[in-house]
């Protein structure tokens, strides 16, 4: 049964535009940590780098707070995610038009999930991802070994599928950014003193049921975590201001210098076991004591 058009209408005349904010739900979202993270971002910087863009909460927060940067470089290993951001940036009108007809319906969801994104236009490809994200279980993004999205239909009450004002605000913010699909180390290769880098990788799992590394065809494994720690140390050696977030556990404690780290308790709702949905520690690590 069709329950809802899932459409948030454009703002009426005279109503100011909303500040930029995430239009996708994403595991490990930074809403609870955002104030602490933004406090570590300089008021002015050359280039703002974020190579694990995810839901984009920190980038949109930087823009909404009016922190000044000359340019932004945003990236991710998830090609579908980067393409979605590119389409929202370059053709938000087309994305909204493609998204508007979608309904919150189980059969529709599975038909859309089966579509080959490579055969869709950029706007329709982005609309497909947004729809699956808004209606899929817990807002997860998960792919199988062939790289195909395989999250089941979610359980919501009248979810908003097409939030036009939010998409338009995101589009305006993204026009100031270069969007890159690729490895994090390559994305930030040009970072230099005067820039700022925020690193938000797939977290080191705290348990077998809390591992969310299947965002792309290549999982972010222990070797990638160790390489990321080396990159953060190299940024610090070059006096590049950088901040990293990760789970607070023995593995991350061993990877990062305790002098520049802070543990922050947050509540996480994404866990397959209800008892595991509670306060957990997250580690914030600076590249050096700036």
N, C-alpha and C positions, 0 to 999 in steps of 0.2 A: 504494500500500500504506500502511496506517496504521502509523506507526512508534512513536507515543508518545502517551500521553494529555496530555502537556505540563502536568501539574498538580503543584504543590508543596503538599503537605498542610499543614493548620493545625498550629501548634506543639503539642507534647504538654503536659499539665498540669505546672505548676511551672517551665516554661521561660519566661524573660522575653521580652517583645515586642522585636522588632528596632528599631533606630533608623530614622527615616524616611529613605528613599533613593529615587532615581528608579525608576519602574516601566516607563518607556518608554525605548527607545534613541533618541538624537537626534543628528543631525549637529552637530559642534562641542561635544560634551559636555565638561563642565568638570572631570572627575576629576583630570587632571594639574595644573590650575591652582587647584583648590579651596582648598588650604591658603593660597596667596598671596591669593586673593580674600577668604577669611574673615578673614585678618589685617587687611584694610582696613575691615572692618565693625565699627562701634562695639559695645561690650558692651551698651549700652542705647540705645534710639532710640524715637521716637514711632511713626511709620509706616514699615514696610519696604515699598518699592515694587520690583517687578520686572515691567516691561511686555513683556519678551520671555521668557516663562516657559520655553519649550522643554521639555527633560526635567526641569527643576526641581531640578537638582543643587545650586545655590547656596541656594535657599530651603530645601530639605530639610536642607542642611548647617547653615544658620543655626539651624534648630529643633533639630537633633541636638546642636549645640554648646551649646545653652542660651542663646544671645544673646537679650536681652530686647527685645521690641517690643510696643507697645500694640495694634497691628493690622497686617495685611499686605494689600496690594493687588497682585494678580497678574493679568497680562493677556497677550494675544497677538492678533495679527491673524488667526491660524488658528482659525476658529470650531469646527472639529471637535476641536481640541486643548483649547480652553477648555471645551467641553461635556463632554469626557471627564473633565477634572479636576472639574467640577461634579458629575458622576454619582458619581465615586469619593468625593468629599467627602460627598455627601448620601445615597447609597444603595450603599455598598460591598458589602453583602450581595447586592444584586440584580446588581451588576456581576460578582461572583465566580460567582454562579449561572448567569449568561448566558455567561460565558467558559469555565466548566469543561467543557462538552461538546466544545469545539473540538479538532480533531486536526491534527497537523502532516502535511498532505497537499496535494499540488499541486492536485488537482481541487477540494478543499474551499476552498483558498485563493482560487482564481479565482471560485468561486461567491460566496464572502463578499465579495470585492472588488467584484462587480457589484451587490450590494445597494445600494439607495438609502438612505443613512443617515437622510434626512428622514422615512422611513416607519417607522422603528424607535423603540421606547421609549428613554428616556434611558439606561437601564442596558444595553440591547442595542446601542445606538449606541456607547457607550463600549467595550463588549466587542469590537465589530467593529474599532475603531481599535487596541485593544491587540493583538488577534490579528494584524492585518495588520502592525503594527509589529514584533511578535516573530518573524514568519515571512517578512516581505518582505526583499528584497535589501538587505543592509547596514544594515537598520533605517532606511532612508530614508523621508522623507515628501515626496512629490512629486505635484503635480497638473497636469493638462493645462489648456488654455485655457478649458475649460468648468468647471474646478474639481473634476474627478473624479480620484480617487486612481488612479495608474497605475504603481506600482512592481511589478516582476515578483517571482515567487516566489523566495525565497532558498535558499541551500545551507547547511544547518546539520545538526548531529548531535544529535537529540533536544533541541530547545530547550524551555525552560520557558515555557509559555504563560500559565498561571494561577498566579502566586505569591501565594497568599492572604495570608500574613503581611505581605508587603511592601505589598500593596494596603491592608491594614488599617492599617498604620503610616502610610502616606501619607494615608489618610482622616483619621486623628486630627490630623495636622499641618495639613491643608487646612481643617479646621473653624475654624481661627483666621484664615482668609483670605477676602477678597472677591475674586471671580474676574470678570474683565472681558474681553469680546471687543471689540477696537477698536484704534485707532491709539495708538502709544506715547505721543505728546505729550498726548493726552486722558487716558490712564490715569494719568499722573503730574502732571496739572495742579494737584493740591492739595498737592504736595510743598513743605515749608517747612523752615526751620531747625530742627534737632532730629530730622529724618527721615533716612532713608538710601535711596538709589536705586541699584540695580544694573542696568546696561544691557548686554544681550548680543544685539545685532542679528544678522541674517544677515550673515556676514562679507563684506567686500570681497574678491572672488575674486582669487586669486594667478595663475590661468591660466584658459583657456577651458574646461578640463575639471574645474575645481574650484569652479564656480559653483553654489551651493545656495541660490538665492533663491526657488524656486518652492514655498514652504511655504503660500502663500495665493494667492487669485486675482490680487492685485496684487503684483508683484515688488518687493523692496526694492532700488531702483535708486540711481544716483549722487545724484539729487536728494534722496532720502530719507536717504542717508548724510550729505549736507551739512546737512540740517535737523537731524539728530540731533546733529551737532557743535555747531550753534548752541544747541540745547537744553542740552547739557552746559555750555557756556560760561555760559548764563543761570543754571543751577543754581549754578555757582561764584560768579557775581556776587551771588547771594542767600545765599551761605554755606550752601548745602545740600550735605551730603556725598554724593558720588556716585562710582561707579566704573564705567568702561566697558571692555569687552574687544572687540578686533577683530583682524583680521589685520595683521601688521606689513609694510607695503609703502609705496611712495612716496605713494600716494593718501591713506592714513590718516595718514602722517607730515605731510602737508600740511594735513590737517584739524585736527589736535590740537596743543596746546601741548606742546613737548618737555620743558618744565620739570616737568610733572606726569605724564610717561609712563615706562613701563618695558617693555622688550622681554624676552619669556620664551620660550625654545625648548620646543616640545612636539612629540610625535609624533602624526600623524594617519593613521588607517587608511582613512578614507573618501576614495577617489580612484579614478577609473575606470582609471588607469594605475598599475600596480604600482610602477613606478620612482618615482612621486610620493608613495608612502606612507612618509614619513620625517619627520625633524625640520624643523619650520617655526617661524618667529617669530610670536608673538602679542603684541599691544600691550595693556597695561593702562594706562588713563588715569584720573587723578583729576580731579574738578571743580576742586579747588584743593589747596594744600599743607596739608591738615588733619592 
